[in-house]
Amino acid sequence: MLLNTSHLNNTLSSGPINSTCQTSSLDAFHPNQNLSQLIDSLREILGGHGLSSEDIDINKIKQIMESYKSDPADWSQFALHDPLKSYSRNGVVNINGNANLLILILQGELTESLYKLDGENKPKLSKETILAKEQVGYISDQIGLHKITNTSDEISVSLHLYTPPYAAMYGCSTYEENGTKHHVDMSKYYSWQGKVVNDVNSSSC
């Protein structure tokens, strides 16, 4: 689970790797009063499995994440920002499961642009959504590619849930408008659990 801070950030990336497995169903919904309770709820629900399981309802997971009422006093110790960069990746905790990505906006707003690859392997815009505070976005390989952009002057803070953190550990693919594909290393956190661990060459997306 990552806390990302961004200022005028613009990155187009592919969704994480997907696989399938079995897990228990979601039968109850419990509002989360703080970040620790949210993490505990997600761990309990996923149980080491992932969002792509047939028994997992993505909308219920989104509802649980959206139940968290963002309070800077609760997460600011994790949201460290490198003043020399427009984007900082801060690790909070590892949660295991199959790889998909959910994004919870804690401060500010972000624009999520979804893309499909055409016959020439070039990304074409298919949908654009503005995610405001306490709203959740979702991306997977089945949905396509996404670009997250902060177009305001306000620093945004977003909580990213990867299950498991394949993209966070091994990176992702980014695409140029002409279809050129690049691998990006996303494993170099600026901080881990509130402590700066890489202030020289932390990942930039």
DRENVOTI-532215 format. One record per residue: residue number from 1; residue in three letters; z negated, y negated, x of N, C-alpha, C in turn. Coordinates in Angstrom, 3 decimals, decimal comma. Atoms other than C-alpha are relative to their C-alpha. Layout:
// DRENVOTI-532215
[site NUM; ALA; [Z; Y; X]; [Z; Y; X]; [Z; Y; X]]
...
END
This chain:
// DRENVOTI-532215
[site 1; MET; [0,000; 1,174; 0,850]; [0,000; 0,000; 0,000]; [0,000; -1,230; 0,890]]
[site 2; LEU; [-0,168; 1,168; -0,852]; [1,067; -3,338; 1,459]; [-0,231; -1,281; -0,771]]
[site 3; LEU; [0,051; 1,357; 0,515]; [0,234; -6,978; 0,854]; [0,991; -0,802; 0,819]]
[site 4; ASN; [-1,027; 0,753; -0,702]; [3,271; -9,062; 1,720]; [-0,066; -1,465; -0,383]]
[site 5; THR; [-0,074; 1,430; 0,256]; [3,315; -12,833; 2,072]; [1,381; -0,473; 0,381]]
[site 6; SER; [-1,361; 0,442; -0,292]; [6,662; -14,586; 1,899]; [0,202; -1,448; -0,388]]
[site 7; HIS; [-0,359; 1,392; 0,249]; [8,054; -18,090; 2,054]; [1,495; -0,128; 0,223]]
[site 8; LEU; [-1,454; 0,087; -0,074]; [11,753; -18,558; 1,274]; [0,577; 1,235; 0,688]]
[site 9; ASN; [-0,429; -1,256; -0,610]; [12,331; -14,897; 2,123]; [1,142; 0,611; -0,794]]
[site 10; ASN; [-1,178; -0,537; 0,653]; [15,601; -13,083; 1,361]; [0,427; 1,274; 0,721]]
[site 11; THR; [-0,344; -1,266; -0,633]; [16,135; -9,382; 2,110]; [0,610; 0,938; -1,025]]
[site 12; LEU; [-0,633; -1,003; 0,849]; [18,514; -6,834; 0,581]; [-0,245; 1,355; 0,618]]
[site 13; SER; [0,325; -1,305; -0,571]; [17,325; -3,262; 1,016]; [0,228; 1,098; -1,012]]
[site 14; SER; [-0,146; -1,158; 0,869]; [17,822; 0,210; -0,370]; [-1,363; 0,491; -0,424]]
[site 15; GLY; [1,244; -0,610; 0,433]; [15,170; 2,042; -2,358]; [-0,396; 1,113; 0,948]]
[site 16; PRO; [0,475; -1,053; -0,890]; [13,020; 4,625; -0,535]; [0,616; 1,357; -0,338]]
[site 17; ILE; [-0,493; -1,354; 0,204]; [13,915; 8,325; -0,201]; [-0,741; 0,623; -1,176]]
[site 18; ASN; [0,621; -0,634; 1,150]; [13,267; 10,377; -3,343]; [-0,011; 1,512; 0,124]]
[site 19; SER; [0,034; -1,443; 0,184]; [12,217; 13,990; -4,004]; [-0,783; 0,252; -1,274]]
[site 20; THR; [0,687; -0,281; 1,249]; [10,569; 15,799; -6,919]; [-1,168; 0,935; 0,231]]
[site 21; CYS; [1,144; -0,908; -0,048]; [7,251; 17,555; -7,513]; [-0,718; -0,080; -1,329]]
[site 22; GLN; [0,755; -0,023; 1,236]; [4,722; 18,279; -10,255]; [-1,339; -0,687; 0,192]]
[site 23; THR; [1,323; 0,617; -0,034]; [1,576; 16,326; -11,079]; [-0,539; -0,060; -1,413]]
[site 24; SER; [0,609; 0,050; 1,321]; [-0,791; 15,778; -13,985]; [0,493; -1,203; -0,774]]
[site 25; SER; [-0,468; 1,095; 0,838]; [0,073; 13,549; -16,929]; [-1,053; -1,090; -0,081]]
[site 26; LEU; [0,908; 1,128; 0,175]; [-1,436; 10,136; -17,614]; [-0,453; -0,024; -1,455]]
[site 27; ASP; [0,498; -0,057; 1,364]; [-3,642; 10,418; -20,673]; [-0,840; -1,203; -0,383]]
[site 28; ALA; [0,905; 1,112; 0,303]; [-5,868; 7,357; -20,388]; [0,380; -1,220; 0,810]]
[site 29; PHE; [-0,262; 1,257; -0,685]; [-5,537; 3,722; -19,445]; [-1,310; -0,737; 0,184]]
[site 30; HIS; [1,251; 0,681; -0,305]; [-8,410; 1,948; -17,718]; [0,306; -1,303; 0,726]]
[site 31; PRO; [-0,222; 1,280; -0,690]; [-8,209; -1,779; -16,909]; [-0,745; -0,039; 1,326]]
[site 32; ASN; [0,586; 0,085; -1,334]; [-8,932; -2,550; -13,263]; [-0,510; -1,407; 0,258]]
[site 33; GLN; [0,609; 1,302; -0,195]; [-11,353; -5,377; -12,498]; [0,203; -0,532; 1,418]]
[site 34; ASN; [-0,192; 0,482; -1,361]; [-10,775; -5,514; -8,732]; [0,983; 0,902; 0,742]]
[site 35; LEU; [-1,011; -0,714; -0,768]; [-8,396; -4,318; -6,016]; [-0,456; 1,411; 0,358]]
[site 36; SER; [0,521; -1,316; -0,343]; [-10,644; -1,428; -4,973]; [0,119; 0,965; -1,169]]
[site 37; GLN; [-0,122; -0,845; 1,184]; [-10,709; -0,101; -8,540]; [1,457; 0,350; -0,279]]
[site 38; LEU; [-1,425; -0,267; 0,181]; [-6,924; -0,437; -8,761]; [0,455; 1,113; 0,943]]
[site 39; ILE; [-0,363; -1,022; -0,981]; [-6,498; 1,609; -5,573]; [-0,561; 1,363; -0,408]]
[site 40; ASP; [0,609; -1,258; 0,431]; [-8,934; 4,261; -6,847]; [0,746; 0,585; -1,195]]
[site 41; SER; [-0,724; -0,466; 1,185]; [-7,072; 4,459; -10,177]; [1,344; 0,606; 0,382]]
[site 42; LEU; [-1,307; -0,505; -0,423]; [-3,707; 4,909; -8,464]; [-0,132; 1,316; 0,756]]
[site 43; ARG; [0,229; -1,253; -0,729]; [-5,074; 7,577; -6,129]; [-0,307; 1,146; -0,965]]
[site 44; GLU; [0,387; -1,031; 0,962]; [-6,604; 9,471; -9,045]; [1,203; 0,456; -0,813]]
[site 45; ILE; [-1,147; -0,321; 0,847]; [-3,429; 9,304; -11,136]; [1,073; 0,756; 0,774]]
[site 46; LEU; [-1,071; -0,626; -0,778]; [-0,969; 10,202; -8,389]; [-0,436; 1,332; 0,600]]
[site 47; GLY; [0,521; -1,265; -0,495]; [-3,182; 12,898; -6,910]; [0,782; 0,603; 1,149]]
[site 48; GLY; [-0,782; -0,508; -1,116]; [-1,045; 13,171; -3,793]; [1,450; 0,248; -0,336]]
[site 49; HIS; [-1,385; -0,179; 0,418]; [2,160; 13,409; -5,833]; [0,652; -1,369; -0,144]]
[site 50; GLY; [-0,739; 1,258; -0,016]; [4,671; 10,720; -6,619]; [0,511; -0,481; -1,335]]
[site 51; LEU; [-0,489; 0,662; 1,198]; [6,218; 8,372; -9,114]; [1,233; 0,675; -0,580]]
[site 52; SER; [-1,219; -0,650; 0,482]; [9,387; 10,483; -9,370]; [-0,283; 1,309; -0,733]]
[site 53; SER; [0,344; -1,221; 0,720]; [7,502; 13,439; -10,887]; [0,341; -0,142; -1,477]]
[site 54; GLU; [-0,360; 0,019; 1,418]; [8,657; 14,367; -14,388]; [-1,202; -0,314; -0,880]]
[site 55; ASP; [1,205; 0,215; 0,802]; [5,048; 14,131; -15,592]; [-0,558; -1,416; 0,116]]
[site 56; ILE; [0,496; 1,362; -0,194]; [4,568; 10,542; -14,411]; [0,830; -0,979; -0,811]]
[site 57; ASP; [-0,635; 1,051; 0,793]; [5,360; 7,703; -16,808]; [-0,091; -1,302; 0,789]]
[site 58; ILE; [-0,023; 1,213; -0,809]; [6,431; 4,717; -14,699]; [-0,565; -1,184; -0,769]]
[site 59; ASN; [0,496; 1,135; 0,796]; [5,649; 2,329; -17,558]; [-1,521; -0,021; -0,057]]
[site 60; LYS; [1,465; -0,048; 0,002]; [2,030; 3,525; -17,639]; [-0,559; -0,418; 1,355]]
[site 61; ILE; [0,427; 0,446; -1,329]; [1,730; 3,067; -13,875]; [0,113; -1,516; 0,100]]
[site 62; LYS; [-0,179; 1,456; -0,002]; [3,123; -0,449; -14,287]; [-1,101; -0,672; -0,807]]
[site 63; GLN; [1,053; 0,565; 0,841]; [0,609; -1,090; -17,074]; [-1,326; -0,045; 0,747]]
[site 64; ILE; [1,242; -0,038; -0,775]; [-2,250; -0,035; -14,801]; [-0,001; -1,084; 1,068]]
[site 65; MET; [-0,080; 1,037; -1,030]; [-1,039; -2,329; -12,020]; [-0,086; -1,395; -0,611]]
[site 66; GLU; [0,039; 1,308; 0,653]; [-0,523; -5,221; -14,442]; [-1,359; -0,316; -0,596]]
[site 67; SER; [1,345; 0,247; 0,533]; [-4,089; -4,753; -15,731]; [-0,881; -0,708; 1,019]]
[site 68; TYR; [0,775; 0,666; -1,048]; [-5,336; -6,076; -12,398]; [0,179; -1,509; -0,117]]
[site 69; LYS; [-0,025; 1,455; 0,085]; [-6,219; -9,767; -12,736]; [-0,135; -0,576; 1,406]]
[site 70; SER; [-0,055; 0,464; -1,383]; [-5,224; -11,408; -9,490]; [-1,021; -1,093; 0,279]]
[site 71; ASP; [1,014; 0,955; -0,436]; [-8,053; -13,245; -7,740]; [0,057; -0,073; 1,524]]
[site 72; PRO; [-0,098; 0,113; -1,456]; [-7,480; -14,578; -4,195]; [-1,274; 0,411; 0,731]]
[site 73; ALA; [1,257; -0,388; -0,646]; [-11,166; -13,986; -3,446]; [-0,077; 1,512; 0,201]]
[site 74; ASP; [0,015; -1,456; -0,048]; [-10,488; -10,272; -3,985]; [0,955; 0,551; 1,065]]
[site 75; TRP; [-1,008; -0,552; -0,915]; [-7,398; -9,877; -1,759]; [0,341; -0,881; 1,202]]
[site 76; SER; [-0,414; 0,925; -1,063]; [-7,168; -12,904; 0,572]; [-0,338; 0,515; 1,402]]
[site 77; GLN; [0,347; -0,518; -1,325]; [-8,899; -11,037; 3,427]; [1,084; 0,915; 0,553]]
[site 78; PHE; [-1,096; -0,866; -0,434]; [-5,849; -8,731; 3,527]; [1,314; -0,768; 0,169]]
[site 79; ALA; [-1,274; 0,730; 0,038]; [-3,116; -11,357; 2,980]; [0,096; -0,993; 1,151]]
[site 80; LEU; [-0,119; 0,854; -1,178]; [-2,855; -12,684; 6,521]; [1,461; -0,398; 0,191]]
[site 81; HIS; [-1,373; 0,507; -0,090]; [0,199; -14,813; 7,258]; [0,291; -0,541; 1,387]]
[site 82; ASP; [-0,463; 0,507; -1,288]; [2,050; -15,400; 10,519]; [0,703; -1,331; -0,246]]
[site 83; PRO; [-0,582; 1,317; 0,292]; [2,771; -19,169; 10,428]; [1,371; -0,210; 0,626]]
[site 84; LEU; [-1,298; 0,142; -0,659]; [5,824; -18,670; 12,659]; [1,104; 0,784; -0,707]]
[site 85; LYS; [-0,986; -0,812; 0,711]; [7,541; -16,318; 10,197]; [-0,038; -0,290; -1,495]]
[site 86; SER; [-0,067; 0,210; 1,447]; [8,694; -16,525; 6,595]; [-0,555; 1,191; -0,767]]
[site 87; TYR; [0,401; -1,239; 0,671]; [7,403; -13,017; 5,857]; [-0,981; 0,766; 0,884]]
[site 88; SER; [0,988; -0,782; -0,752]; [4,343; -10,982; 6,903]; [-0,361; 1,254; -0,782]]
[site 89; ARG; [0,362; -1,282; 0,612]; [3,591; -7,289; 6,197]; [-1,427; 0,353; 0,404]]
[site 90; ASN; [1,409; -0,297; -0,238]; [-0,097; -6,433; 5,837]; [-0,359; 1,331; -0,646]]
[site 91; GLY; [0,383; -1,294; 0,538]; [-1,208; -2,806; 5,454]; [-1,401; -0,036; -0,584]]
[site 92; VAL; [1,305; -0,055; 0,661]; [-4,082; -2,175; 3,035]; [-0,548; 1,421; 0,019]]
[site 93; VAL; [0,466; -1,383; 0,088]; [-4,298; 1,598; 2,474]; [1,209; 0,898; -0,182]]
[site 94; ASN; [-1,054; -0,982; 0,232]; [-2,138; 4,742; 2,470]; [-0,295; 0,769; -1,276]]
[site 95; ILE; [0,085; -0,829; 1,202]; [-1,497; 6,459; -0,881]; [1,183; 0,955; 0,046]]
[site 96; ASN; [-1,068; -0,977; -0,142]; [0,501; 9,706; -0,782]; [0,676; 0,303; -1,324]]
[site 97; GLY; [-0,777; -0,364; 1,171]; [3,208; 10,849; -3,187]; [1,472; -0,062; 0,342]]
[site 98; ASN; [-1,438; 0,070; -0,244]; [7,000; 10,896; -3,593]; [0,477; -1,436; -0,060]]
[site 99; ALA; [-0,305; 1,396; -0,293]; [8,798; 7,744; -2,549]; [0,735; -0,735; -1,111]]
[site 100; ASN; [-0,556; 1,039; 0,846]; [9,464; 4,965; -5,026]; [-0,772; -1,261; 0,372]]
[site 101; LEU; [0,674; 1,251; -0,340]; [8,373; 1,336; -4,918]; [-0,320; -0,797; -1,250]]
[site 102; LEU; [0,440; 0,937; 1,031]; [6,352; -0,816; -7,327]; [-0,523; -1,248; 0,691]]
[site 103; ILE; [0,403; 1,282; -0,582]; [5,750; -4,510; -6,602]; [-0,803; -0,782; -1,029]]
[site 104; LEU; [0,860; 0,812; 0,857]; [2,846; -6,460; -8,155]; [-0,127; -1,392; 0,609]]
[site 105; ILE; [0,086; 1,377; -0,484]; [2,955; -10,257; -7,837]; [-1,438; -0,490; -0,151]]
[site 106; LEU; [1,380; 0,493; 0,008]; [-0,469; -11,644; -6,885]; [-0,070; -1,516; 0,000]]
[site 107; GLN; [-0,030; 1,467; -0,071]; [0,503; -15,272; -6,249]; [1,451; -0,457; 0,045]]
[site 108; GLY; [-1,351; 0,530; -0,009]; [3,597; -17,370; -6,879]; [0,932; 0,844; -0,848]]
[site 109; GLU; [-0,977; -0,813; 0,694]; [6,801; -15,732; -8,091]; [1,104; 0,410; 0,968]]
[site 110; LEU; [-1,107; -0,503; -0,804]; [9,662; -13,710; -6,625]; [1,160; 0,355; -0,913]]
[site 111; THR; [-1,190; -0,405; 0,733]; [13,225; -13,105; -7,780]; [0,467; 1,347; 0,528]]
[site 112; GLU; [-0,505; -1,316; -0,377]; [14,298; -9,459; -7,774]; [1,435; 0,138; -0,480]]
[site 113; SER; [-1,414; -0,195; 0,314]; [18,063; -8,910; -7,639]; [0,352; 1,461; 0,248]]
[site 114; LEU; [-0,399; -1,398; -0,122]; [19,378; -5,383; -8,282]; [1,497; 0,087; 0,252]]
[site 115; TYR; [-1,401; -0,159; -0,389]; [22,665; -4,206; -6,774]; [0,425; 1,460; -0,115]]
[site 116; LYS; [-0,637; -1,307; -0,075]; [25,015; -1,234; -7,079]; [1,085; -0,073; 1,065]]
[site 117; LEU; [-1,080; -0,053; -0,979]; [27,417; -0,148; -4,342]; [1,304; 0,339; -0,712]]
[site 118; ASP; [-1,296; -0,261; 0,618]; [31,079; -0,343; -5,407]; [0,765; 1,054; 0,799]]
[site 119; GLY; [-0,805; -1,021; -0,658]; [33,916; 1,935; -4,300]; [0,210; -0,230; 1,476]]
[site 120; GLU; [-0,149; 0,333; -1,417]; [34,125; 0,123; -0,959]; [-1,348; -0,085; 0,706]]
[site 121; ASN; [1,364; 0,001; -0,552]; [30,373; 0,524; -0,387]; [-0,547; -1,412; 0,204]]
[site 122; LYS; [0,497; 1,369; -0,050]; [29,808; -3,194; -0,958]; [-0,985; -0,219; -1,150]]
[site 123; PRO; [0,980; 0,225; 1,068]; [26,730; -4,334; -2,931]; [0,485; -1,030; -1,014]]
[site 124; LYS; [-0,386; 0,892; 1,085]; [27,505; -5,890; -6,318]; [-1,207; -0,239; -0,902]]
[site 125; LEU; [1,167; 0,354; 0,814]; [24,847; -7,755; -8,325]; [0,128; 0,584; -1,404]]
[site 126; SER; [-0,001; -0,575; 1,343]; [23,910; -5,910; -11,537]; [-1,066; -0,609; -0,907]]
[site 127; LYS; [1,079; 0,564; 0,816]; [20,679; -7,598; -12,667]; [-0,876; -0,887; 0,858]]
[site 128; GLU; [0,909; 0,893; -0,718]; [18,346; -10,423; -11,694]; [-1,198; -0,306; -0,889]]
[site 129; THR; [1,236; 0,195; 0,761]; [14,708; -10,792; -12,788]; [-0,979; -0,842; 0,801]]
[site 130; ILE; [1,060; 0,775; -0,637]; [12,054; -13,385; -12,005]; [-1,334; 0,675; -0,300]]
[site 131; LEU; [1,312; -0,624; 0,140]; [8,689; -11,705; -11,402]; [-1,073; -1,055; 0,234]]
[site 132; ALA; [1,068; 0,994; -0,085]; [5,752; -14,022; -12,111]; [-1,322; 0,687; 0,333]]
[site 133; LYS; [1,324; -0,510; -0,351]; [2,073; -13,614; -11,256]; [-0,442; 1,087; -0,971]]
[site 134; GLU; [0,527; -1,154; 0,719]; [0,621; -10,252; -12,392]; [1,078; 0,798; -0,728]]
[site 135; GLN; [-1,077; -0,841; 0,500]; [4,051; -8,859; -13,305]; [0,383; 1,019; 1,072]]
[site 136; VAL; [-0,326; -1,104; -0,899]; [5,356; -5,623; -11,784]; [1,491; 0,306; -0,043]]
[site 137; GLY; [-1,382; -0,445; -0,110]; [8,830; -4,694; -10,541]; [0,044; 1,418; 0,542]]
[site 138; TYR; [-0,135; -1,400; -0,421]; [10,117; -1,165; -9,856]; [1,394; 0,248; 0,557]]
[site 139; ILE; [-1,292; -0,352; -0,588]; [12,883; 0,188; -7,611]; [-0,053; 1,444; 0,490]]
[site 140; SER; [-0,158; -1,350; -0,541]; [14,116; 3,677; -6,725]; [1,458; 0,166; 0,397]]
[site 141; ASP; [-1,381; -0,258; -0,392]; [17,265; 5,185; -5,232]; [0,914; 0,113; -1,215]]
[site 142; GLN; [-0,811; -0,155; 1,201]; [18,467; 6,014; -8,751]; [0,395; -1,352; -0,595]]
[site 143; ILE; [-0,294; 1,335; 0,533]; [18,293; 2,337; -9,736]; [1,001; -0,715; 0,891]]
[site 144; GLY; [-0,946; 0,631; -0,917]; [20,113; 1,127; -6,628]; [-0,695; -0,735; 1,131]]
[site 145; LEU; [0,543; 0,845; -1,058]; [19,466; -1,580; -4,030]; [-0,703; -1,188; -0,625]]
[site 146; HIS; [0,593; 1,223; 0,523]; [17,255; -4,606; -4,422]; [-0,187; -1,026; 1,107]]
[site 147; LYS; [0,268; 1,134; -0,884]; [16,762; -8,010; -2,868]; [-1,141; -0,793; -0,600]]
[site 148; ILE; [1,143; 0,790; 0,444]; [13,469; -9,880; -3,109]; [0,084; -1,371; 0,659]]
[site 149; THR; [-0,187; 1,354; -0,507]; [13,708; -13,660; -2,756]; [-1,092; -0,925; -0,507]]
[site 150; ASN; [0,907; 1,074; 0,382]; [11,145; -16,448; -2,757]; [0,773; -1,311; 0,129]]
[site 151; THR; [-0,819; 1,209; -0,021]; [13,058; -19,590; -3,740]; [-0,819; -1,279; -0,122]]
[site 152; SER; [0,847; 1,178; 0,167]; [10,069; -21,922; -4,138]; [-0,635; -0,402; 1,325]]
[site 153; ASP; [0,717; 0,465; -1,185]; [8,054; -23,934; -1,633]; [-1,390; 0,626; 0,111]]
[site 154; GLU; [1,328; -0,621; 0,011]; [4,901; -22,006; -2,602]; [0,052; 1,373; 0,664]]
[site 155; ILE; [0,097; -1,333; -0,585]; [3,872; -19,000; -0,535]; [-0,311; 1,005; -1,107]]
[site 156; SER; [0,263; -1,063; 0,968]; [4,040; -15,851; -2,649]; [-0,707; 1,155; 0,702]]
[site 157; VAL; [0,696; -1,177; -0,513]; [1,835; -12,793; -2,204]; [0,282; 1,142; -0,966]]
[site 158; SER; [-0,331; -1,136; 0,852]; [2,917; -9,388; -3,496]; [-0,589; 1,281; 0,572]]
[site 159; LEU; [0,577; -1,289; -0,364]; [1,330; -5,933; -3,454]; [1,070; 1,067; -0,206]]
[site 160; HIS; [-1,065; -1,000; 0,061]; [3,812; -3,125; -2,656]; [-0,599; 1,401; 0,074]]
[site 161; LEU; [0,460; -1,383; 0,031]; [3,067; 0,487; -3,596]; [1,169; 0,929; 0,303]]
[site 162; TYR; [-0,967; -1,028; -0,375]; [5,184; 3,068; -1,738]; [-0,689; 1,355; -0,112]]
[site 163; THR; [0,593; -1,337; 0,069]; [4,546; 6,739; -2,576]; [1,035; 1,044; 0,393]]
[site 164; PRO; [0,867; 0,429; -1,096]; [4,560; 8,041; 0,095]; [0,658; -1,149; 0,736]]
[site 165; PRO; [-0,550; 1,204; -0,632]; [5,120; 5,120; 2,455]; [1,106; 0,293; 1,013]]
[site 166; TYR; [-1,103; -0,296; -0,920]; [8,396; 6,442; 3,951]; [0,641; -1,277; 0,520]]
[site 167; ALA; [-0,643; 1,244; -0,433]; [10,019; 3,008; 3,990]; [-0,940; -0,811; 0,872]]
[site 168; ALA; [0,973; 0,765; -0,780]; [6,821; 1,408; 5,259]; [-0,166; 0,576; 1,401]]
[site 169; MET; [0,216; -0,644; -1,299]; [6,566; 3,958; 8,087]; [1,279; 0,089; 0,827]]
[site 170; TYR; [-1,218; -0,305; -0,746]; [10,189; 4,669; 8,983]; [1,108; -1,035; -0,185]]
[site 171; GLY; [-1,004; 1,030; 0,197]; [12,140; 1,690; 7,658]; [0,887; 0,250; -1,201]]
[site 172; CYS; [-0,923; -0,108; 1,119]; [14,941; 1,199; 5,174]; [1,383; -0,431; 0,470]]
[site 173; SER; [-1,350; 0,458; -0,310]; [18,635; 0,363; 5,053]; [0,243; -1,348; -0,649]]
[site 174; THR; [-0,414; 1,280; 0,560]; [19,923; -3,166; 4,567]; [1,515; -0,079; 0,048]]
[site 175; TYR; [-1,447; 0,108; 0,117]; [23,445; -4,116; 3,547]; [0,436; -1,452; 0,069]]
[site 176; GLU; [-0,642; 1,303; 0,036]; [25,611; -7,119; 4,298]; [0,971; -0,021; -1,180]]
[site 177; GLU; [-0,910; 0,110; 1,133]; [27,966; -8,448; 1,614]; [1,291; 0,781; 0,220]]
[site 178; ASN; [-1,233; -0,740; -0,286]; [30,897; -6,752; 3,375]; [-0,209; 1,509; 0,036]]
[site 179; GLY; [0,296; -1,419; 0,041]; [29,168; -3,369; 3,097]; [-0,569; 0,570; 1,278]]
[site 180; THR; [0,576; -0,481; -1,255]; [27,949; -3,119; 6,699]; [-1,474; 0,356; -0,202]]
[site 181; LYS; [1,345; -0,532; 0,220]; [24,751; -1,048; 6,736]; [-0,792; -0,019; 1,297]]
[site 182; HIS; [0,877; 0,051; -1,165]; [21,807; -1,516; 9,110]; [-1,319; 0,701; -0,322]]
[site 183; HIS; [1,347; -0,545; 0,154]; [18,539; 0,338; 9,648]; [-1,003; -1,043; 0,467]]
[site 184; VAL; [1,033; 0,984; -0,320]; [15,431; -1,866; 9,652]; [-1,345; 0,701; 0,149]]
[site 185; ASP; [1,336; -0,548; -0,241]; [12,083; -0,852; 11,159]; [-1,027; -0,823; -0,765]]
[site 186; MET; [1,002; 0,693; 0,808]; [9,337; -1,722; 8,657]; [-1,414; 0,437; 0,352]]
[site 187; SER; [1,287; -0,628; -0,308]; [6,467; 0,062; 10,421]; [-0,971; -0,904; 0,749]]
[site 188; LYS; [0,849; 0,845; -0,849]; [5,143; -2,818; 12,516]; [-0,719; -1,051; -0,845]]
[site 189; TYR; [0,784; 0,911; 0,831]; [2,462; -4,409; 10,344]; [-0,492; -1,192; 0,817]]
[site 190; TYR; [0,656; 1,151; -0,625]; [1,220; -7,897; 11,117]; [-1,503; 0,244; 0,042]]
[site 191; SER; [1,431; -0,325; 0,029]; [-2,231; -6,725; 10,055]; [-0,208; 1,332; -0,696]]
[site 192; TRP; [0,392; -1,234; 0,683]; [-3,991; -3,550; 8,921]; [-1,441; -0,150; -0,455]]
[site 193; GLN; [1,324; 0,101; 0,617]; [-6,961; -3,697; 6,529]; [-0,742; -1,255; 0,443]]
[site 194; GLY; [0,619; 1,291; -0,253]; [-7,597; -7,362; 7,249]; [-0,108; -0,416; 1,445]]
[site 195; LYS; [0,063; 0,342; -1,421]; [-7,239; -7,310; 11,047]; [1,405; -0,068; 0,582]]
[site 196; VAL; [-1,310; 0,147; -0,631]; [-4,209; -8,621; 12,975]; [0,168; 1,087; 1,058]]
[site 197; VAL; [-0,247; -1,087; -0,954]; [-2,693; -5,700; 14,890]; [1,303; -0,198; 0,771]]
[site 198; ASN; [-1,284; 0,193; -0,665]; [0,732; -7,039; 15,882]; [0,463; -1,433; -0,217]]
[site 199; ASP; [-0,333; 1,410; 0,181]; [1,076; -10,789; 16,325]; [1,205; -0,430; 0,832]]
[site 200; VAL; [-1,145; 0,336; -0,853]; [4,114; -10,590; 18,638]; [1,321; 0,399; -0,637]]
[site 201; ASN; [-1,281; -0,474; 0,528]; [6,840; -8,452; 17,059]; [-0,172; 0,808; -1,275]]
[site 202; SER; [0,175; -0,681; 1,277]; [5,730; -7,478; 13,566]; [1,311; -0,005; -0,774]]
[site 203; SER; [-1,236; -0,131; 0,772]; [8,416; -6,390; 11,095]; [0,259; -1,251; -0,820]]
[site 204; SER; [-0,378; 1,234; 0,694]; [10,334; -9,215; 9,448]; [0,511; 0,251; -1,402]]
[site 205; CYS; [-0,365; -0,282; 1,394]; [11,184; -7,426; 6,190]; [-0,678; 1,295; -0,440]]
END
